[in-house]
Amino acid sequence: MRIKVISISNVSDNSHKPIDFILMDYKNRKSTILYFIISKNINNIIKQLSVRLSIL
């Protein structure tokens, strides 16, 4: 199984604890798209990111 990052964007959600990963599963016709919402970074360098992953 390979995971490829196809897009990264900012999100404005402060309801999650630092380093808290929330997995939302969306099914497409050909592939399954996974969304990992990364809350905060320990170093506060990277803001909240929404990483869209595609399982190949």
Steps between C-alpha positions, in 0.01 A plus 500: 500500500632842404381833630547808285444857615298673231417826674576701812294794619443708812204437725348705778404243757618550857285234658764227490793431726859535369616210287145375476419310184144470383427257223213559263437246230360598162447251220538595137420294194858388457674570827453576865592846619614548855509830679731545793445816697814592685429741780810671634871440487708462817732777385210719387687546173251323280142615532203273462512305178248299313686226320312323228632152446429254230562130544641353184 
